[in-house]
C-alpha cells in the first residue's frame, strides 16, 4: 500500500475563493477537499463512534434555505461524491505541529480541528472536544467562506506562535493563556462556563491582584488602551448602540460575577443592554482573540500592562 499523508479533519464545511482548489496554509500544509480514499478512512474509523448520522447530515448533504435559516433533511443527502464537503489540511509530517491547530483556532474564521490522522498509520487521534463539537453542530449547514485575507491571517498567527515559543518562558501568563484557550474547547460553547473561562483567560493576560483597584476597573482601562492598538478595533457602539463603553464593560463583568457566584442573570432587566448570553459570548470571544493576538505581537507590552 502506498504511503498516505497525514491530515487534520476539519469540523467545518469550507468554500475557497473560486479560482482555488486547495491552498497552502503553511509550508507543506494544504487546505483542500478530502479525496475518496481519505473520506473512506474517515468514515471507516467512525463505524465504532455512533456518529455516522452527523457526518452524513453535515458533510454529504445539500442544504436549503427556509426563512433565512439553513435546514437539512434526509431528502437533501447527495449520492454524488463531488457534492460532499469533507475538508482537511493535508501534510507529510509524522504528527501535526501544535501551532498549526492553534493558529486555525485563533484566526477570525475559527477553523476547528475535529481530529487528525497520523501519517502512514491507520490511527485516528480524536481531539478531546470532539463530542461537544458534534453535539453543537449536528444538522447545521454552515459554510465558511475562506478569503485570501483569512489565509494570510492564519499564516501570520502561525509565525507569531513560532516566534513566541522561543521566549515563552519569559512570558508565563501569556503562555498559560494560550494553553488555557486551547483547553477551553473542551467546554461546550453554549455553556455559561465557557464564557467564564474566556473571562478567566482575559484576566490572566491583563489583571494583577490589587487591594485598591478592582478587576472591572483594570479591564475597562486596559482594554480601552488595547482596542486602539488592535489591527481591527472593536466598535462597541455598533454592537451595543448608544450605551457607553464603560457601562458595557461594567455589565459584562456583572454577568461574569453572576456565573462565578452561581447567581441568576436578568437579560430583561439589569443586563438588557447586553442582548443575550449568545451575544455576550460572541463579544467576549472577539475581545479575547484580539487580545491574544496582540499578546503574540507585543508580549512585553501585555506583560507590562498586566502589572500596572
LUMKE-279145 format. One line per 2 residues: number of its first residue (from 1); their letters; for each residue x, y, z of N, C-alpha, C. Coordinates in Angstrom, 2 decimals, padded with zeros to 5 digits. Atoms other than C-alpha are relative to their C-alpha. Layout:
BEGIN
NUM	A	X/Y/Z/X/Y/Z/X/Y/Z ~ ... .
***
This chain:
BEGIN
1	XX	000.85/-001.20/000.00/000.00/000.00/000.00/000.88/001.24/000.00 ~ -000.81/-001.22/000.09/001.36/003.44/-000.89/-000.11/000.80/001.29 .
3	XX	000.03/-000.86/-001.17/002.28/005.89/001.86/-001.15/000.98/-000.11 ~ 001.12/-000.94/-000.05/-000.64/008.03/002.93/000.37/001.15/000.92 .
5	XX	-000.32/-001.17/-000.81/-000.10/011.56/004.16/-000.95/000.12/001.18 ~ 000.87/-000.30/-001.13/-001.43/012.64/007.50/-000.89/001.18/-000.34 .
7	XX	000.86/-001.16/000.23/-004.23/015.16/007.74/-000.77/000.36/001.26 ~ 000.94/-000.48/-000.99/-006.31/017.25/010.07/-001.37/000.01/-000.66 .
9	XX	001.36/-000.07/000.52/-010.02/016.70/009.52/-000.71/001.15/000.70 ~ 000.65/-001.18/-000.55/-011.87/019.99/009.99/-001.49/-000.26/000.24 .
11	XX	001.42/000.15/-000.28/-015.30/020.19/011.54/-000.86/000.97/-000.79 ~ 000.71/-001.04/000.75/-016.25/022.95/009.10/-000.09/-000.33/-001.48 .
13	XX	000.11/000.03/001.46/-017.56/023.00/005.56/000.59/001.29/-000.52 ~ -000.81/-001.13/000.45/-015.32/025.31/003.56/-000.37/000.37/-001.44 .
15	XX	000.06/-000.48/001.38/-015.65/027.44/000.46/001.20/000.89/-000.24 ~ -001.18/-000.79/000.36/-012.40/028.70/-001.04/-000.35/001.00/-001.10 .
17	XX	000.20/-000.87/001.16/-012.11/031.58/-003.49/-000.12/-000.83/-001.27 ~ 000.38/000.82/001.15/-013.43/030.37/-006.85/001.18/-000.54/-000.80 .
19	XX	-001.12/000.44/000.84/-010.05/030.14/-008.53/000.89/-001.03/000.69 ~ -000.88/000.87/-000.77/-008.60/027.86/-005.82/-000.66/-001.34/000.30 .
21	XX	000.43/001.33/-000.36/-008.96/024.11/-005.39/000.59/-000.42/001.34 ~ -000.66/000.24/-001.27/-006.53/023.97/-002.48/000.92/001.19/000.27 .
23	XX	-000.88/-001.11/-000.35/-004.31/026.39/-000.60/001.01/-000.46/001.04 ~ -001.04/000.33/-000.97/-001.04/026.04/001.27/-000.10/000.98/001.18 .
25	XX	000.15/-000.82/-001.19/-001.66/027.31/004.80/001.36/000.43/000.53 ~ -001.43/-000.24/-000.25/001.99/026.99/005.79/000.74/-001.04/-000.83 .
27	XX	-000.77/000.91/000.84/004.82/025.08/004.15/-000.38/-001.46/000.28 ~ 000.35/001.43/-000.03/003.67/021.50/003.40/-001.33/-000.30/000.70 .
29	XX	001.34/000.21/-000.57/000.21/022.01/004.95/-001.02/000.61/-000.96 ~ 000.91/-000.43/001.06/-002.58/022.18/002.35/-001.46/-000.17/000.41 .
31	XX	001.44/000.04/-000.22/-006.23/023.07/002.93/-000.67/-000.42/-001.30 ~ 000.58/000.54/001.22/-008.29/021.02/000.47/-001.18/-000.91/000.36 .
33	XX	001.02/001.03/-000.18/-011.28/018.73/-000.01/000.67/-001.36/000.11 ~ -000.54/001.36/-000.11/-010.59/015.17/001.10/-000.34/-000.80/-001.25 .
35	XX	000.28/000.87/001.14/-010.26/012.67/-001.73/-000.77/-001.24/000.47 ~ 000.84/001.16/-000.32/-012.25/009.44/-001.88/000.68/-000.91/001.04 .
37	XX	-000.72/000.88/-000.93/-009.56/007.39/-000.09/000.01/000.59/001.41 ~ -000.04/-000.65/-001.31/-009.29/009.93/002.73/-001.39/000.00/000.65 .
39	XX	001.36/000.05/-000.55/-013.09/010.11/003.15/-000.31/-001.41/000.48 ~ 000.24/001.38/-000.41/-013.23/006.31/003.28/000.70/-000.29/001.33 .
41	XX	-000.73/000.19/-001.26/-010.60/006.35/006.04/-000.74/000.66/001.15 ~ 000.75/-000.72/-001.04/-012.59/008.94/008.00/-001.24/-000.79/000.38 .
43	XX	001.26/000.68/-000.26/-015.84/007.01/007.65/000.21/-001.39/000.60 ~ -000.30/001.31/-000.58/-014.25/003.65/008.46/000.26/000.12/001.49 .
45	XX	-000.29/-000.20/-001.42/-012.95/005.00/011.75/-001.25/000.36/000.79 ~ 001.21/-000.44/-000.69/-016.40/006.36/012.56/-000.96/-001.13/000.32 .
47	XX	000.96/001.09/-000.15/-018.06/002.97/012.46/-000.22/-000.39/001.46 ~ 000.13/000.37/-001.41/-017.44/002.50/016.19/-000.41/001.16/000.89 .
49	XX	000.30/-001.18/-000.83/-018.33/006.03/017.34/-001.49/000.28/000.14 ~ 001.43/-000.28/-000.05/-022.06/006.05/016.62/-000.37/001.37/-000.52 .
51	XX	000.25/-001.35/000.50/-021.75/009.42/014.89/-000.15/000.07/-001.52 ~ 000.12/000.00/001.45/-022.37/008.37/011.31/-001.01/001.03/-000.50 .
53	XX	001.03/-000.95/000.44/-025.52/010.50/011.08/000.54/001.42/-000.06 ~ -000.58/-001.35/-000.02/-023.56/013.61/012.00/000.76/000.26/-001.29 .
55	XX	-000.82/-000.20/001.19/-021.18/013.12/009.10/-000.83/000.02/-001.27 ~ 000.86/000.01/001.19/-023.86/012.27/006.58/-000.77/001.32/-000.10 .
57	XX	000.80/-001.23/000.02/-026.03/015.25/007.58/000.84/001.25/-000.26 ~ -000.81/-001.22/000.10/-023.18/017.74/007.80/000.86/000.06/-001.24 .
59	XX	-001.00/-000.04/001.06/-020.82/016.71/005.03/-000.43/-000.65/-001.32 ~ 000.45/000.66/001.22/-022.85/014.72/002.49/-001.36/000.53/-000.45 .
61	XX	001.32/-000.54/000.30/-025.95/016.91/002.30/000.10/001.33/-000.72 ~ 000.14/-001.30/000.65/-027.04/019.83/000.21/-001.11/000.74/000.73 .
63	XX	000.98/-000.71/-000.81/-028.80/022.36/002.42/-000.93/000.84/-000.84 ~ 000.90/-000.93/000.66/-031.72/024.57/001.53/-000.38/001.07/001.01 .
65	XX	000.31/-001.11/-000.90/-032.73/027.93/002.97/-001.51/000.16/000.13 ~ 001.41/-000.24/-000.29/-036.08/028.48/004.65/-000.09/001.08/001.06 .
67	XX	000.14/-001.11/-000.95/-036.94/031.79/006.36/001.35/000.40/000.58 ~ -001.35/-000.42/-000.37/-033.25/032.74/006.43/000.72/-001.00/000.90 .
69	XX	-000.66/001.03/-000.79/-032.42/029.51/008.25/000.33/-001.17/-000.92 ~ -000.39/001.13/000.84/-030.46/026.73/006.57/-000.41/-001.29/000.68 .
71	XX	000.45/001.25/-000.59/-032.12/023.36/007.16/000.45/-001.18/-000.83 ~ -000.40/001.22/000.70/-031.21/019.80/006.26/-001.00/-001.09/000.31 .
73	XX	000.87/001.15/-000.20/-033.48/016.81/005.76/000.63/-001.19/-000.70 ~ -000.55/001.20/000.62/-032.84/013.23/004.72/-000.03/000.11/-001.51 .
75	XX	000.12/-000.14/001.44/-034.00/014.16/001.24/001.09/000.82/-000.64 ~ -001.07/-000.82/000.53/-031.07/016.57/000.88/001.32/-000.75/-000.14 .
77	XX	-001.26/000.73/000.07/-028.41/013.87/001.16/000.35/-000.32/-001.44 ~ -000.42/000.20/001.39/-026.42/013.70/-002.05/000.76/-001.31/-000.15 .
79	XX	-000.76/001.22/000.26/-025.23/010.38/-003.51/001.29/000.28/-000.77 ~ -001.16/-000.35/000.83/-022.60/012.25/-005.55/001.18/000.45/000.85 .
81	XX	-001.19/-000.34/-000.78/-019.13/012.36/-004.04/000.44/001.44/-000.25 ~ -000.42/-001.36/000.34/-018.46/015.65/-005.83/-000.73/001.06/000.83 .
83	XX	000.77/-000.94/-000.82/-021.15/017.30/-003.66/000.41/-000.01/001.47 ~ -000.34/000.14/-001.41/-019.64/016.14/-000.38/001.02/001.06/000.41 .
85	XX	-000.85/-001.09/-000.50/-017.77/018.59/001.83/000.83/-000.44/001.21 ~ -000.97/000.41/-001.02/-015.15/016.74/003.87/001.28/000.79/-000.27 .
87	XX	-001.17/-000.86/000.19/-012.35/019.28/004.31/001.11/-000.36/000.97 ~ -001.17/000.39/-000.80/-008.87/018.52/005.55/001.14/000.99/-000.21 .
89	XX	-001.31/-000.62/000.24/-005.45/020.04/005.98/001.00/-001.13/-000.06 ~ -000.89/001.13/000.25/-003.05/017.53/004.48/001.46/000.41/000.22 .
91	XX	-001.43/-000.27/-000.25/000.61/017.29/005.50/000.78/-001.30/-000.16 ~ -000.84/001.19/000.17/003.55/014.90/005.15/000.93/-000.22/001.18 .
93	XX	-000.82/000.14/-001.20/004.89/015.00/008.71/-000.54/-001.11/000.90 ~ 000.40/001.13/-000.85/004.79/012.30/011.40/-001.10/000.38/000.97 .
95	XX	001.11/-000.49/-000.81/002.49/014.44/013.53/-000.23/001.48/-000.29 ~ 000.35/-001.38/000.30/000.74/017.77/013.28/000.73/000.95/000.95 .
97	XX	-000.59/-001.02/-000.85/002.55/020.83/014.54/-001.11/000.66/000.82 ~ 001.06/-000.57/-000.85/000.53/022.10/017.54/-000.37/001.44/-000.39 .
99	XX	000.28/-001.39/000.33/000.86/025.71/016.38/-000.87/000.16/-001.24 ~ 000.89/-000.05/001.16/-000.95/024.90/013.14/-001.44/-000.01/000.48 .
101	XX	001.38/000.10/-000.50/-004.09/023.86/015.02/-000.39/001.22/000.82 ~ 000.30/-001.18/-000.81/-003.83/026.79/017.43/-000.20/001.23/-000.88 .
103	XX	000.17/-001.12/000.93/-003.40/029.26/014.55/-001.37/-000.05/-000.68 ~ 001.33/000.16/000.60/-006.55/027.85/012.90/-001.09/000.47/000.96 .
105	XX	001.00/-000.32/-001.00/-008.47/028.32/016.14/-000.01/001.49/000.35 ~ -000.11/-001.42/-000.34/-007.19/031.84/016.83/-000.40/000.92/-001.14 .
107	XX	000.32/-000.82/001.17/-007.97/033.03/013.33/-001.45/000.48/000.05 ~ 001.36/-000.55/000.05/-011.05/035.10/012.57/-001.00/-001.03/-000.53 .
109	XX	000.92/001.01/000.56/-012.53/032.24/010.52/-000.18/-001.20/000.93 ~ 000.23/000.94/-001.10/-012.07/029.97/013.56/-000.20/-001.43/-000.49 .
111	XX	000.10/001.36/000.53/-011.37/026.61/011.89/000.28/-001.01/001.11 ~ -000.04/000.96/-001.10/-011.92/023.66/014.21/000.63/-001.32/-000.45 .
113	XX	-000.65/001.29/000.30/-009.59/020.62/014.15/-000.77/-001.11/000.69 ~ 000.87/001.00/-000.61/-012.07/017.82/014.70/000.79/-001.22/000.46 .
115	XX	-000.97/001.02/-000.40/-009.47/015.05/014.69/001.08/-000.10/-001.07 ~ -001.10/000.10/000.95/-006.29/014.03/012.92/000.37/-001.44/-000.28 .
117	XX	-000.50/001.30/000.42/-004.94/011.06/011.03/001.52/000.07/-000.02 ~ -001.46/000.00/-000.08/-001.32/010.18/011.74/000.58/-000.59/-001.28 .
119	XX	-000.61/000.45/001.26/000.90/009.77/008.66/000.41/-001.47/000.07 ~ -000.47/001.38/000.21/001.46/006.20/007.43/-000.48/-000.99/001.05 .
121	XX	000.59/000.96/-000.92/-000.68/004.60/010.14/-001.51/000.05/-000.19 ~ 001.45/000.01/000.09/-004.31/003.66/010.41/-000.67/000.69/001.18 .
123	XX	000.55/-000.56/-001.23/-004.72/005.53/013.69/-000.58/001.38/-000.24 ~ 000.61/-001.32/000.00/-007.03/008.46/014.06/000.03/000.50/001.44 .
125	XX	-000.09/-000.59/-001.34/-006.35/010.71/017.04/-001.14/000.98/000.18 ~ 001.15/-000.86/-000.23/-009.57/012.24/018.33/000.35/001.12/000.96 .
127	XX	-000.21/-001.16/-000.86/-009.47/015.68/019.81/-000.95/-000.09/001.19 ~ 000.80/000.13/-001.21/-010.81/015.99/023.36/-001.34/000.73/-000.09 .
129	XX	001.25/-000.76/000.13/-013.51/018.49/022.26/-000.94/-000.60/-001.04 ~ 000.71/000.64/001.11/-014.83/016.08/019.62/-001.51/-000.10/000.26 .
131	XX	001.42/000.27/-000.24/-018.15/015.12/021.26/-000.79/001.29/000.23 ~ 000.70/-001.28/-000.18/-019.02/018.68/022.33/-000.28/000.65/-001.34 .
133	XX	000.17/-000.62/001.31/-018.49/019.89/018.78/-001.13/-000.68/-000.77 ~ 001.03/000.74/000.73/-020.68/017.16/017.30/-001.39/000.33/000.56 .
135	XX	001.29/-000.31/-000.62/-023.49/017.82/019.80/-000.50/001.38/-000.43 ~ 000.38/-001.38/000.32/-023.47/021.55/018.98/-000.28/000.21/-001.48 .
137	XX	000.04/-000.30/001.43/-023.24/021.22/015.20/-000.79/-000.98/-000.85 ~ 000.71/000.97/000.82/-025.31/018.24/014.11/-001.18/000.67/-000.70 .
139	XX	001.10/-000.53/000.79/-027.72/019.18/011.32/000.19/001.40/-000.51 ~ -000.23/-001.36/000.50/-026.19/022.59/010.68/000.65/-000.08/-001.38 .
141	XX	-000.56/-000.01/001.35/-025.28/023.52/007.14/000.78/001.30/-000.25 ~ -000.78/-001.22/000.11/-023.00/026.47/007.82/001.24/-000.24/-000.86 .
143	XX	-001.18/000.07/000.86/-020.36/027.03/005.16/000.87/001.22/000.28 ~ -000.92/-001.10/-000.26/-017.31/029.11/006.00/000.73/000.37/-001.29 .
145	XX	-000.68/-000.48/001.19/-016.07/031.19/003.11/001.37/000.54/000.40 ~ -001.37/-000.36/-000.35/-012.30/031.45/003.36/000.56/000.92/-001.07 .
147	XX	-000.52/-000.99/000.93/-010.83/034.56/001.77/001.53/-000.04/-000.01 ~ -001.46/-000.13/000.03/-007.25/035.39/000.80/000.49/000.65/001.29 .
149	XX	-000.38/-000.66/-001.26/-007.17/037.65/003.88/000.00/-000.99/001.16 ~ 000.04/001.03/-001.05/-008.18/034.69/006.10/001.25/-000.87/-000.05 .
151	XX	-001.18/000.86/000.17/-005.35/032.59/004.68/001.24/000.73/000.49 ~ -001.14/-000.81/-000.44/-002.85/035.39/005.25/000.02/000.11/001.52 .
153	XX	000.06/-000.13/-001.46/-004.07/035.83/008.83/000.46/-001.29/000.68 ~ -000.42/001.28/-000.59/-003.63/032.11/009.63/001.52/-000.13/-000.08 .
155	XX	-001.45/000.07/000.17/-000.09/032.24/008.24/000.71/000.92/000.97 ~ -000.62/-000.97/-000.91/000.73/035.34/010.28/-000.07/-000.45/001.45 .
157	XX	000.15/000.47/-001.38/-000.64/033.87/013.51/000.95/-001.17/000.25 ~ -000.92/001.13/-000.14/001.35/030.67/012.94/001.43/000.50/000.23 .
159	XX	-001.36/-000.52/-000.14/004.58/032.65/012.52/000.19/000.70/001.35 ~ -000.08/-000.64/-001.31/003.81/034.70/015.64/000.11/-001.03/001.12 .
161	XX	-000.07/001.07/-001.00/003.25/031.50/017.64/001.38/-000.65/000.01 ~ -001.34/000.59/000.09/006.53/030.03/016.39/001.03/000.92/000.65 .
163	XX	-000.92/-000.98/-000.59/008.37/033.21/017.37/-000.19/000.07/001.51 ~ 000.27/-000.09/-001.43/006.66/033.38/020.75/000.57/-001.20/000.76 .
165	XX	-000.48/001.21/-000.67/007.62/029.79/021.61/001.46/000.07/000.39 ~ -001.43/-000.14/-000.32/011.27/030.80/021.60/000.21/000.77/001.30 .
167	XX	-000.11/-000.81/-001.21/010.61/033.20/024.50/-001.13/-000.27/000.99 ~ 001.20/000.22/-000.80/007.59/031.59/026.15/000.28/-000.05/001.50 .
169	XX	-000.33/000.05/-001.41/009.43/031.10/029.46/000.08/001.39/000.63 ~ -000.06/-001.37/-000.50/009.74/034.89/029.76/-001.39/000.57/000.23 .
171	XX	001.37/-000.55/-000.04/006.01/035.44/029.36/-000.96/-001.09/000.46 ~ 000.70/001.18/-000.52/004.46/032.85/031.63/-001.53/000.14/-000.06 .
173	XX	001.46/-000.15/000.01/000.96/034.35/031.79/-000.56/-000.06/-001.42 ~ 000.45/000.11/001.39/000.69/034.70/028.02/000.01/-001.46/-000.44 .
175	XX	-000.10/001.41/000.33/001.86/031.12/027.62/-001.15/-000.78/000.64 ~ 001.12/000.65/-000.68/-000.71/030.00/030.20/-001.32/000.32/-000.69 .
177	XX	001.24/-000.41/000.65/-003.44/031.99/028.45/-000.21/-000.76/-001.31 ~ 000.10/000.74/001.25/-002.70/030.31/025.12/-000.39/-001.46/000.24 .
179	XX	000.31/001.39/-000.32/-002.78/026.85/026.69/-001.43/-000.13/000.53 ~ 001.37/000.03/-000.53/-005.99/027.66/028.57/-001.03/000.18/-001.12 .
181	XX	000.93/-000.20/001.12/-007.61/028.89/025.36/-000.18/-001.29/-000.78 ~ 000.09/001.28/000.68/-006.81/025.58/023.70/-000.88/-000.97/000.81 .
183	XX	000.77/000.89/-000.85/-008.23/023.66/026.67/-001.48/000.41/000.08 ~ 001.37/-000.52/-000.08/-011.34/025.86/026.63/-000.93/-000.71/-000.98 .
185	XX	000.84/000.64/001.02/-012.55/023.96/023.56/-000.67/-001.27/000.51 ~ 000.64/001.20/-000.55/-013.43/021.00/025.78/-001.31/000.32/000.72 .
187	XX	001.24/-000.44/-000.63/-016.27/023.06/027.28/-000.99/000.37/-001.10 ~ 000.98/-000.39/001.03/-019.47/023.33/025.18/-000.12/001.52/-000.08 .
189	XX	-000.03/-001.45/000.18/-019.55/026.83/023.72/-001.30/000.68/000.43 ~ 001.25/-000.60/-000.46/-023.19/027.34/024.77/-000.15/-000.08/001.52 .
191	XX	000.02/000.08/-001.45/-022.32/026.72/028.42/000.45/001.33/000.61 ~ -000.48/-001.23/-000.66/-022.02/029.73/030.78/001.43/-000.13/000.50 .
193	XX	-001.36/000.19/-000.48/-018.78/028.18/031.99/001.03/000.24/-001.11 ~ -000.87/-000.38/001.12/-017.32/028.71/028.51/000.25/001.51/000.06 .
195	XX	-000.14/-001.46/-000.14/-017.99/032.44/028.97/000.89/000.33/001.19 ~ -000.82/-000.24/-001.19/-016.49/032.32/032.46/001.47/-000.33/-000.29 .
197	XX	-001.37/000.36/000.37/-013.43/030.57/031.04/000.67/001.07/-000.84 ~ -000.56/-001.07/000.81/-012.95/033.33/028.47/000.37/001.21/000.86 .
199	XX	-000.31/-001.09/-000.93/-013.13/035.97/031.21/001.27/-000.32/000.79 ~ -001.16/000.42/-000.79/-010.59/033.99/033.22/001.31/000.17/-000.79 .
201	XX	-001.20/-000.14/000.85/-008.12/033.94/030.31/000.33/001.47/-000.21 ~ -000.20/-001.44/000.17/-008.62/037.66/029.73/000.64/000.61/001.26 .
203	XX	-000.56/-000.48/-001.25/-007.87/038.30/033.39/001.45/-000.46/000.18 ~ -001.38/000.48/-000.08/-004.73/036.15/033.22/000.94/000.89/-000.81 .
205	XX	-000.82/-000.84/000.87/-003.49/038.41/030.44/000.15/001.43/000.53 ~ 000.04/-001.44/-000.24/-004.43/041.81/031.86/-000.11/000.43/001.46 .
207	XX	000.34/-000.42/-001.36/-005.22/041.78/035.59/001.04/-000.47/001.00 ~ -000.84/000.38/-001.13/-002.98/041.81/038.63/-000.79/000.15/001.29 .
209	XX	000.70/-000.08/-001.28/-004.02/041.34/042.23/000.23/001.37/000.62 ~ -000.11/-001.33/-000.60/-004.76/044.64/043.89/-001.08/000.18/001.06 .
211	XX	000.96/-000.28/-001.06/-006.43/045.73/047.13/-000.72/001.32/-000.25 ~ 000.57/-001.34/000.22/-007.20/049.17/045.73/-000.66/000.18/-001.36 .
213	XX	000.54/-000.15/001.35/-008.01/048.70/042.02/-000.77/-001.27/-000.37 ~ 000.85/001.15/000.28/-010.91/046.43/041.06/000.36/-000.66/-001.33 .
215	XX	-000.19/000.71/001.26/-010.78/043.80/038.33/-000.72/000.73/-001.13 ~ 000.78/-000.70/001.03/-013.51/045.64/036.44/000.67/001.26/-000.48 .
217	XX	-000.68/-001.24/000.39/-011.61/048.92/036.51/001.24/-000.29/-000.83 ~ -001.20/000.36/000.76/-008.40/047.25/035.32/-000.37/-000.42/-001.43 .
219	XX	000.42/000.45/001.33/-010.19/045.53/032.43/-000.50/001.16/-000.83 ~ 000.56/-001.13/000.73/-012.06/048.71/031.47/001.10/000.89/-000.59 .
221	XX	-001.04/-000.93/000.46/-008.97/050.91/031.26/000.99/-000.67/-000.94 ~ -001.02/000.67/000.82/-006.60/048.34/029.78/-000.55/-000.42/-001.37 .
223	XX	000.59/000.35/001.29/-008.99/047.13/027.10/-000.20/001.24/-000.87 ~ 000.15/-001.25/000.76/-009.66/050.74/026.09/001.32/000.35/-000.69 .
225	XX	-001.33/-000.27/000.59/-005.91/051.21/025.54/000.31/-001.00/-001.12 ~ -000.34/001.03/000.98/-005.51/047.90/023.72/-000.84/000.11/-001.26 .
227	XX	000.89/-000.07/001.16/-008.51/048.43/021.46/000.53/000.98/-001.05 ~ -000.59/-000.95/000.93/-006.67/051.38/019.92/001.21/-000.56/-000.72 .
229	XX	-001.16/000.63/000.61/-003.78/049.05/019.09/-000.36/-001.22/-000.84 ~ 000.42/001.16/000.78/-005.78/046.15/017.66/000.02/000.34/-001.49 .
231	XX	000.02/-000.19/001.45/-005.40/045.69/013.92/-001.40/000.36/-000.47 ~ 001.39/-000.30/000.32/-009.19/045.72/013.75/-000.71/000.36/001.30 .
233	XX	000.64/-000.42/-001.25/-010.51/047.79/016.69/-001.47/-000.39/000.05 ~ 001.38/000.39/-000.19/-013.83/046.69/018.12/-000.85/001.25/000.19 .
235	XX	000.90/-001.14/-000.09/-016.58/049.24/017.56/-001.17/-000.39/000.90 ~ 001.03/000.41/-000.96/-018.68/048.77/020.69/-001.35/000.64/-000.29 .
237	XX	001.26/-000.68/000.30/-021.29/051.28/019.50/-000.80/-000.74/-001.07 ~ 000.71/000.80/001.00/-022.10/049.02/016.53/-000.71/-001.18/000.63 .
239	XX	000.56/001.18/-000.67/-022.83/046.19/018.96/-001.03/000.39/001.05 ~ 000.83/-000.35/-001.16/-024.38/047.98/021.92/-000.68/001.37/-000.12 .
241	XX	000.70/-001.26/000.21/-025.75/051.19/020.40/000.62/001.16/000.76 ~ -000.45/-001.23/-000.65/-025.53/054.37/022.41/000.59/-000.24/001.39 .
243	XX	-000.54/000.28/-001.33/-024.50/052.63/025.64/001.50/000.24/000.02 ~ -001.42/-000.36/-000.08/-021.12/053.96/026.73/000.86/-001.22/000.29 .
245	XX	-000.94/001.11/-000.13/-018.09/051.66/026.65/000.15/-000.44/001.46 ~ -000.20/000.33/-001.41/-017.56/051.86/030.42/-001.18/-000.78/000.56 .
247	XX	001.22/000.68/-000.47/-021.16/050.79/031.06/-000.07/-001.42/-000.55 ~ 000.00/001.34/000.61/-020.82/047.85/028.64/000.91/-000.93/000.78 .
249	XX	-000.95/000.85/-000.73/-017.73/046.52/030.42/-000.51/-000.29/001.40 ~ 000.57/000.19/-001.34/-019.43/047.04/033.78/-001.05/-001.10/-000.02 .
251	XX	001.06/001.00/000.09/-022.41/044.95/032.66/000.55/-001.37/-000.37 ~ -000.63/001.27/000.33/-020.20/042.28/031.12/000.56/-000.65/001.27 .
253	XX	-000.57/000.56/-001.23/-018.47/041.89/034.46/-001.06/-000.32/001.05 ~ 001.12/000.38/-000.86/-021.77/041.84/036.29/-000.48/-001.40/-000.38 .
255	XX	000.40/001.34/000.46/-022.72/038.84/034.13/001.04/-001.03/000.39 ~ -001.08/000.91/-000.40/-019.34/037.24/034.77/-000.12/-000.37/001.48 .
257	XX	000.14/000.25/-001.43/-019.92/037.59/038.53/-001.21/-000.88/000.29 ~ 001.17/000.86/-000.16/-023.38/036.05/038.24/000.37/-001.46/-000.22 .
259	XX	-000.39/001.38/000.31/-021.88/032.95/036.64/000.94/-000.54/001.08 ~ -001.01/000.45/-000.95/-018.92/032.75/039.02/-000.58/-000.31/001.37 .
261	XX	000.57/000.15/-001.33/-021.13/033.03/042.11/-001.31/-000.76/000.00 ~ 001.19/000.85/000.06/-023.95/030.81/040.91/-001.30/000.75/000.12 .
263	XX	001.21/-000.81/-000.10/-026.48/033.61/040.67/-000.77/-000.02/-001.32 ~ 000.80/-000.13/001.21/-029.28/034.22/038.17/000.36/001.29/-000.72 .
265	XX	-000.28/-001.19/000.80/-028.81/036.71/035.32/-001.28/000.46/-000.67 ~ 001.24/-000.55/000.53/-031.59/039.03/034.18/000.28/000.81/-001.26 .
267	XX	-000.24/-000.69/001.27/-031.27/039.89/030.48/-001.21/000.82/-000.45 ~ 001.15/-000.87/000.25/-034.69/041.53/030.56/000.00/001.21/000.93 .
269	XX	-000.10/-001.08/-000.96/-033.60/043.85/033.35/001.37/000.64/-000.01 ~ -001.30/-000.64/-000.17/-030.13/044.85/034.56/000.95/-000.22/-001.18 .
271	XX	-000.96/000.34/001.06/-028.31/043.13/031.68/-000.60/000.16/-001.40 ~ 000.71/-000.11/001.28/-030.73/044.10/028.91/000.87/000.57/-001.10 .
273	XX	-000.86/-000.64/000.99/-028.11/046.24/027.16/000.91/-001.00/-000.71 ~ -000.91/001.00/000.58/-026.02/043.10/026.52/-000.68/-000.90/-001.04 .
275	XX	000.73/000.83/000.96/-028.75/041.42/024.46/-000.39/-001.34/000.59 ~ 000.25/001.33/-000.54/-028.50/037.78/025.46/001.35/-000.69/000.20 .
277	XX	-001.27/000.70/-000.26/-025.87/035.22/026.59/000.80/-000.30/-001.27 ~ -000.70/000.31/001.24/-025.06/034.28/022.98/000.75/001.23/-000.53 .
279	XX	-000.66/-001.24/000.44/-024.27/037.90/022.11/001.20/000.30/000.88 ~ -001.12/-000.21/-000.93/-022.09/038.20/025.23/001.16/-000.92/-000.37 .
281	XX	-001.04/000.96/000.34/-020.20/035.05/024.26/000.77/000.43/-001.24 ~ -000.64/-000.43/001.24/-019.51/036.37/020.76/000.90/001.22/000.23 .
283	XX	-000.78/-001.21/-000.25/-018.31/039.75/022.05/001.26/-000.31/000.80 ~ -001.16/000.35/-000.83/-016.04/038.31/024.75/001.00/-000.82/-000.81 .
285	XX	-000.90/000.80/000.84/-014.65/035.80/022.25/000.79/000.90/-000.94 ~ -000.67/-000.94/000.92/-013.86/038.61/019.83/001.07/000.80/000.75 .
287	XX	-000.96/-000.74/-000.81/-012.17/040.64/022.59/001.19/-000.88/000.37 ~ -001.05/000.92/-000.44/-010.22/037.62/023.82/000.95/-000.34/-001.14 .
289	XX	-000.86/000.34/001.14/-008.96/036.61/020.38/000.90/001.17/-000.37 ~ -000.79/-001.18/000.35/-007.84/040.16/019.62/001.10/000.23/001.02 .
291	XX	-001.00/-000.20/-001.06/-006.04/040.36/022.98/001.10/-001.05/-000.08 ~ -001.00/001.07/000.14/-004.32/037.00/022.50/000.93/000.28/-001.19 .
293	XX	-000.83/-000.31/001.17/-003.13/038.02/019.03/000.91/001.19/000.27 ~ -000.84/-001.14/-000.35/-001.89/041.34/020.39/001.12/-000.43/000.94 .
295	XX	-001.02/000.52/-000.91/-000.04/039.44/023.13/001.12/-000.70/-000.76 ~ -001.03/000.64/000.82/001.77/037.44/020.45/000.85/001.04/-000.72 .
297	XX	-000.73/-001.06/000.70/002.72/040.64/018.64/000.87/000.82/000.94 ~ -000.68/-000.88/-000.95/003.71/042.63/021.72/-000.03/-000.60/001.40 .
299	XX	000.07/000.69/-001.30/004.31/040.23/024.62/000.50/000.85/001.17 ~ -000.51/-000.81/-001.11/006.34/042.72/026.66/-001.01/001.07/000.39 .
301	XX	001.03/-001.00/-000.30/003.63/045.38/026.37/-001.12/-000.60/000.84 ~ 001.09/000.65/-000.73/000.94/042.96/027.55/000.45/-000.35/001.42 .
303	XX	-000.53/000.33/-001.32/003.14/041.82/030.42/000.09/001.24/000.88 ~ -000.09/-001.26/-000.76/003.82/045.41/031.50/-001.39/000.53/000.34 .
305	XX	001.36/-000.50/-000.22/000.15/046.29/031.12/-000.68/-000.78/001.12 ~ 000.57/000.83/-001.07/-000.86/043.38/033.36/000.46/000.48/001.37 .
307	XX	-000.61/-000.32/-001.30/001.46/044.58/036.12/-000.21/001.44/000.44 ~ 000.17/-001.40/-000.37/000.48/048.26/036.07/-001.39/000.29/000.56 .
***
